[in-house]
Amino acid sequence: MNYNDQIKNRVKRIEGQLRGIIKMMEENKDCKEVITQLSASRAAIDRTIGVIVSSNLVECVQEAKIRDGKSMEELVKDAVNLLVKSQ
């Protein structure tokens, strides 16, 4: 699978958010602030999962069909399960 620079940049921003949260914890910041930032990070991860799945769904299905020899019905079911897990 090929991940474009936009998706990689999203993950790098999330990495920066997480580093910031660790710094906040080391500085004993208020728990409300930490939770707010953790929630924002989680939302960013969820959005990134959605972008990856939606933008690469066709490619994922085609690769899986070749690699695993699954039926189209099985592949669609797998894709739906992947989306559900990301929620």
Buried (B, 14 or more C-beta within 10 A) or exposed (E): EEEEEEBEEBBEEBEEBBEEBEEBEEEEEEEEEBEEBBEEBEEBBEEBBEBBBEBBBEEBBEEBBEEEEBEEEEBEEBBEEBBEEBE
